[in-house]
């Protein structure tokens, strides 16, 4: 089970890192607009801002189109806006440093909760199997009392072992 657990943890880590990889090298205008958060206060991306004459999204869309027409890459445009407005302008956190936690935490929490549920489920199942295999009639809090023949056998064995130790 520990090998399965380690393999699962490695898979979760790889998924988190793969999700965090920055794949913005060749971006279309819509991709760049989607990568930027509108600063008008709507909380949407520049591409999906629904204010008709938004003071931020409308000029930025125009500027992105012009920049791409001049030959700038999507990464260069995003870096320019990041320098101007800070990381808050990006719609997803940069996958480095503390921000990496935002990429990995969801996968890790799902894995941890799933593992915990599996362990608890197996433990509960084992308890039910123990109860159903021979102790239906007795209370689970009462001790198991061996029969008199078992007690006699145990006493005889104990005497024999004590005698062997004394010799």
N, C-alpha and C positions, 0 to 999 in steps of 0.2 A: 504494500500500500504506500510506503514511503517513496518508492520509485515513481509511482503514479502521481503522487502529490508533487514531487519535484518536477516531473514532466509538465504537469498542469501549470505550475507556477512559472516555468520557463516559457510556456506558450502564452500565458497572460502578459508576461513582460515583453515578449516579442510583438504581440499585438498592440500593446501600448506604444512601443517605440515606433512600430510601423505606422501607426496612426499619427504619430508626432512628426514624421518626416515631412519636411517642407517641400512641397511639389509645386512651386509657383514659377518655375523657370520660364515656360512658354505659356503665357496667359492671354486670353482674349479680353476685350474690354469688359464683358459681363463678369468674367472671373475676378478681375481687379476690383470692379464695383462691389462684388459680393464679399471681397476680402476686407473692405473698409466699412466701418460703422459710421452711420450718419451722425453728425454732431449737432443736429437741430434739437435733439432731445426726444426724438420718437423711439429710439432704441432699435431701429431697423438698420439694415445695411444700406449703403448708398444706392445699390441697385433696386432694392425693394421699398425705399422711402416713398410713402404715399401722399406726401404733401405736394400739391400742384406746383407751387413756386417756392420750393424749399431753398432757403438761403445757403445751404451747404451742398446738398446732393446735386442740384441742377448745375452749378458751376463746376463741381468736381467731375461729373459725368463728361462734361464738355472738355475739361482739361485732360482727362484720361484718354479720350478719343484722340485729341491733338497730340498727346505725348506718344501714343502708340503709332500714330501716323508718322511722327518724326523718327521712329525707330527705337524708342526706349523700350526696354523689356518691362514686363509686369513687376518683376522684383525691384527694379530701379524706381518705378513709380511708388510702390509700397514703401520702400525705404525713404523716399522723399517725404511722404506723408507721415511716416513714423517719426522722422526727425522734426517735422514741423509741429505735430500735435502730440507726440508721445505714443506709447504703446496702446493707449486707450482707443486710438482710432482703428486699430486692427480688430476684425470681428472674431478672431480666435487667438488665443495666447501663443506667443512664440515658444516652441518646444525646447526650452533650455532653462537651466537653473530651477528656481522655485516653480515656474510655470509648467515644468514637466509634470508636476504633481497633478495639474488639471487634466493632463492627457492620460496619465496612468491610473489615477485614483478610481475612476469609475470601473475599469476592468478589474483592478485589485479588489475593490469592495465587493463586486459581484462574485469573484472567486472566493474570497474569504467567507462571505455569507453562505455561498453554496457548499463549501467544504464544511463549515460549521453545521449546516442543516443535515448534511450527509452523515457526519459523525453522530449527531444527536439522534437521527433516525435509526442508524444501526444500533446504537446503544439501547434505544427504546425497544427495538425489535428483539435484541438479545434478552432483555428483561422479560418480555412477553413469552419468549420461548422457554426460558427457565421456569416461569410460573406455570406454563401449560404442560410441562413435561413431568409433573409428579407432585405438585404441591397445591392442587386445587382445593383439597379439603383442609389444609392447614393455613393458619394466618401467617403472612409473610414476616411479621415481627417476632413470631415465636421461634425459639431455637429448635434445631433438628436434634431429636433425641434418638440415639442409636438403640437398636433392640438389645435384649439381655445377652443373646448369643454373641453379638458383635462386641459388647462390652467385655464378655469373658475372653474372647479372642485377643482383644487389645491388652487386657490385663496380663494375660499369659505372655504375650510378646514383650511387654514392658518388663516383666520379671526376668525373662530370658536375657534381654539386653543389659539389664542392670547387673545380672550375675556375670555376664561376659566382661563387663567393665571392671568388676571387682577382681577378677582373676588376673 
